[in-house]
Every structure is written in structure tokens, then in C-alpha cells.
Amino acid sequence: METQKRKRNISYGRIVILVTLALTSLSSCKSSHVSVPSPDGNLTLSLSQEKDNIFLSIDYKGERLISPSPIGFEFEEGPFGASIKMSKGKLERITDEYDMPVGKASHIHSVSNQRIVSLTAPDGRKVDILLRTFNDGVAFRYLFPAQDGISQLQIRSELLELHPTGDPILKAMYLPNVACSHEAPYTTRRLSEHNEGKTADMPVLLSYNSGKHLALTEAMVLDYAGMQLNIENSTLKGRLTPRVDNPELSVVADLPHRSPWRVFLVSDRAGALLESTILTTLCDPCKETDLTWLRPGKSTWMWWNGYQTSPEAKKGDITTINFNISKEYIDFCAQNGIDYHSITGILKPNGQEVVWYYNEDRSPGSPGSNDSTTELYPGFDLAAICNYAKQQGVEMRVWVHWLPLSKDIEGTFRKFQALGIRGMMVDFMDRDDQEMMDFQKRVLELAMKYHLHIQFHGTSKPSGLQRTYPCEFTRENTLNYEVYKWDYDRRMGADHDLNMPFTRCLAGPADYHLGGFSAVPMDSFRVNTMRPNVTSTRCHMLGMYVVLESALQLVADAPANYKDQPGLEFIREVPTVWDETRVPLAEVDEYVVVARRKGNEWYVGAIGNHSARDITLPLDFLGDGAYTMELYTDAEDTDTNPNHLNKTTQKVQKSDTIPIHLGAAGGFAACLSP
């Protein structure tokens, strides 16, 4: 009779990595190292073993950016073991070629070098480290293979203690605690000057005195907890979010298993970080072959503007009130080529806003125990609104709180599909522990099945999963323009917007409540929850539609606020998915210019900080031949009238350079057609 093997959990281990330029054979000796150079030879990721520890380091163009930094794990049971053997594996060239139906590029060609380093404890337990180096970044992840006597992986914490060299400038979003919406201002100062003990969300940006930049984030966060960074003694220490059911653990999973990728984007050109496609390249391909049902586009968002509409539309019972409000927005969509109308909530005859599904008359952010996303609020006729939208050629989408949705995701999606609803915002998750990430995975899997798109709000950063689940159109994970409705300390504005391309946008699609057409100078700003103002110029607001990558862009102001307004024609025409992305000009904290191609047309958007400036735009990203450029620029009086703009049309070619003035809190937008 065969003896049953005792099953145990992987126990505590500490692993470390160092970067060197030489490729050295490894053995079971106590001091060894291995390197993975980039295809162009400029960037190197290295691991080193010193006694029983493993260290990581990164070198770029002759400069060490990350000095030897310990990596590893604390598992549920005892140490991984002393006398770990480290074998270097074979260096391989990896070529990835794939199409993206949503994102910054429709076709991606990626080349990298890869090596698997195996760690073996004296008792035979194994952990592999997969290393990848691209020309514009490096990444590593852990592989936990199936092995005799081990049934389950239980991780208390993951060790990632980064030691940047030379006290670079760190741009980071502080988080108040683990359970939060991941929405906060950014702090920019020398690493040594950041507040001790603060926790930063990823991505973070490190800018070195030499002009080099390194951004840190993670890719393919699936079946795992999210990671944040603690700032201590000029180091960045990774911290996994603990589980809710057992805070002593962060990850519990069956073997074999994989960690997310720890990703470092590296360049001496800030704009190159925004062009990178590393995160999607590191994610698994989509399993679905027919994605013709995906429809990226733009959508109304009547919650932001306080359900503004004509007075007569707000008279009557629940059915009449909400049908008439939606009708006005649907008509606006049909007239202006806006793809979607969103149901965010409903108004009762007394003016109270409640959610559209069955609830206990609570505010949208505080669901009751009996809330149900498969039942409508009494008196609300969603089918009538959906039918009217269909007649006008407009698609429908809805807002939901994650908690009532979690009770019956598939039942809810089945009803959505029957009504003709094409997508939704899922809101208020406010966590990135393993349970919440598993919930999001379930939402995405079922959204693919029922042909729905997803917009996550009140949630953690994206991690490249729009390749695996292209139904994930966008995520929030930032202070966005909704804050204009209640912001008393004026955290929003051009300076905050300009943090996005160099931090949050590096992780993937970023959702803002774009389209505010009621701008006022900052010193005239007053909080208005029902008819919010914005504090950047009209051209800055137009430029954001190009600067931000998002397959679903919101047109959040009221229809009446767009009527006969200059710039609306740009919003009508600008795409939300792209064939190619270039960043011809960028200076951290000052301004950024992003050029994106769709077919034969190029769209260019720029945003600047609080200072006015003159820039010169090179058009060398264009193809051969002549182009017609429609250019929207800040008017001369935007300091007092930020809604004013100049629109010009001219013939250009790729050898041209265009002088452009950006006003304070300004920007520009352009469309270039052959």
C-alpha cells in the first residue's frame, strides 16, 4: 500500500537579487550572481546571492539606479531554509506579437530577454524567479511550481526593499490606510524628504539627477493581493494587502501558482514611460477569439453635473421624471455621436437621489443589506429608457455598487443583456486584498461571457489586464474631476492633472469625469455640487481626452452646457482607442504632449501646469505627405476667461515645427488628417 505523503504549506523564505553587467555561471556557492541584459544592452536586471539572501539591482546606461535590494517572502510556516541553491537557467530571447482591441496601440511587437532562476531549499522545496528585461524596463515574478508534499501556498508578506541610489525625486500618492478608494493628491520631493512611515500607492516615479527616470508598478494582479510601498529610511518597502478573513495572511492559493510581475519602467526620456507597452505584454492573452461585440466610446455622466436638464423634465412621478431626464441626454448623444448614455441613479419627486435598483433609500455609497441589482427601484422603468435609446441609436450603461452586485453577478449580467445594456461602472470597492481582486476577476470573466464592458471606480490601479480581459475599458484609482463637486482645499487643477501621465497613467487606462465646459479662474472657484465648475482652460480640458488613455471617456457636463460651445466638435470626433501612441514632448511637473494615431489621422493633446509657456511642437511623428491640422489653442484672455479658445486650420507636413502658446492651466488639442 502506497504511503500517503504528508501535505504541508510552503514556509518562510527570504530571497534576494543583484544587478551586474557580467554573465557568470552560478552554482550552490554562498556568493553568486546572474544578469539579464536588455536586447539593446542599455539596461540590466541582476540577482545576487549573498549567503542565504537574494538581492535585486538595476543598471541603465552605466548608472546604477537600484542598488542591491533584498527580495523574498515570509510564508506561514518556518523558514524556506538556509543553504538555498540558486541556479541561473538559460538566457532566452522572447518576441511577443499581439493585437489589442482596446488601448494605446492596436498592434504590439515586443522583444525582451528572459531567464528563470531556480531556488531550491535543502529539503527539496522550490521557488523560481522569472526575470524579463526590455529596452524600456525590467520585470520579475515568482513561480511556485507543483511539488511533492505541498498542497497550498500561504504567504504572510512579500519582501521587496528597494534602495534607489543618489536620493532621487519621488512622486507618490500617499494612502491613508489599506482600505481606501486609492484617490489622493501626489507629493513630489526628494526620497529622503518624504514623510517616514507613509504608504504610497503604485505607480511611483523616481527622477534621478542624471535625467533618468524609473517608475515602479505591477502587472497581472490575479489570484493575489495588491502591493503598496512603505517609505522608510530612504527605501521603498513593498507591502501586500492582508486578507480580510485572516489578516495574518496576504495570499492563499493552490499550487502551482504565480505572483504578479514587479515592473520597473526605465528611460532617460520621460515620455517614453507613457509609450511603453510592457504591462500588457506581461499579461496573458485573451482566450476569446471573437471580440467584435466590444464597442469603446464616449458616454454621458449626468451624476457629475447634478442631473441638469430643462425644468419640465423634473416634474411628475418617478417614471416620468427619470424618463424625461434620460431622454434629454439620449437626444444629446444621438445628435453628437456620443455612443452611450449612463444611468447613474434616479431622482424621486422630492429631489432625492437614490440608486436605480432595489434599495432601502440609502445614499449610493452606503448599500443596505437588502439591495438587489436584479430588481428595479419601484416605479422606475429602465426598459422604457433602454428602448428609447435603441430607437435613437444610442447604447446604454449603468452604475452599480460592488456589494449588492456581488450577491448575484451572473444573474445581474443576464438581466443587463436582456435589456440591451452594454456596460457598467462598478464602484466603491475600496480594497485590493486577494478577495477583492478575485471579485474583480469574476466580474471580468462574466462580463466577457455576457458581452459587457467594465469601468471600475473606487478601486486599485490597472495592471495590464485589458489584454486578458479587453472588456475592462478603464479604471479610476485617482482623484478625478468629481472632486470639483466638493473640494474645499483645491486639490484639483492643472498641476494635479499633470501628475497623471507620469504616475497613474503608466499603469494603464485612467478614468476622469472629463468634459467640464464651465471653467472659472482658480481665485473665482466655489464648490458647487449640482453645477460644478473646473479650473483649467477649455483647451486643457480638450487635451485631456488625448493625454489620458481610456477606452471609455466620459462627457460629463450637461447637454445645455455644450450647446453652441467651441470645442464640442473635437469631443465628438476624438477616438478612445488607438493604433499608435507617441509622446513627442514631456517634462515632469511642467507639461506633456501626447500624439495618438487612429487609422490615418493623428490626434494631439497637451496639458500644462499653472504657469504659461511657449513650446515648439515637432511633427516628425506624421507620415509622408501633406496634412490638414485643426488646432485648438488657449485664447489671449484665458487668465480671466478660461473657456475661450482659438481654432485655426493650416496645411502641415512632418518636417514642420509648430509654435504653440499654453496659457496658465492651459493646453491644446489638434486633429491632423491626410
Secondary structure, 3 states (H helix, E strand, C coil): CCCCCCCEECEEEEEEECCCCCCCCCCCCCEEEEEEECCCCCEEEEEEEECCEEEEEEEECCEEEEEEEEEEEEECEEECCCCCEEECCCCEEEEEEEECCCCCCCEEEEEEEEEEEEEECCCCCEEEEEEEEECCEEEEEEEECCCCCEEEEEEEEEEEEEEECCCCEEEEEEECCCCCCCCCCEEEEEHHHCCCCCEEEEEEEEECCCCCEEEEEEECCCCCCCEEEEEECCEEEEEECCCCCCCCCCEEEECCEECCEEEEEEECCHHHHHHCCHHHHCCCCCCCCCCCCCCCEEEECCCCCCCCCCHHHHCCCHHHHHHHHHHHHHHHHHHHCCCEEEECCEECCCCCEECCEECCCCCCCCCCCCCEEEEECCCCCHHHHHHHHHHCCCEEEEEEEHHHHHHCHHHHHHHHHHHCEEEEEEECCCCCCHHHHHHHHHHHHHHHHHCCEEEECCCCCCCCCCCCCCCEEEECCCCCHHHHHCCCCCCCCHHHHHHHHHCHHHHCCECCCCCCCCECCHHHCCCCCCCCCECCCHHHHHHHHHHCCCCEEEECCCHHHHCCCCCHHHHHHCCCCCCEEEEEEEECCCEEEEEEEECCEEEEEEEECCCCEEEEEECCCCCCCCEEEEEEEECCCCCCCCCCEEEEEEEECCCCEEEEEECCCCEEEEEEEC
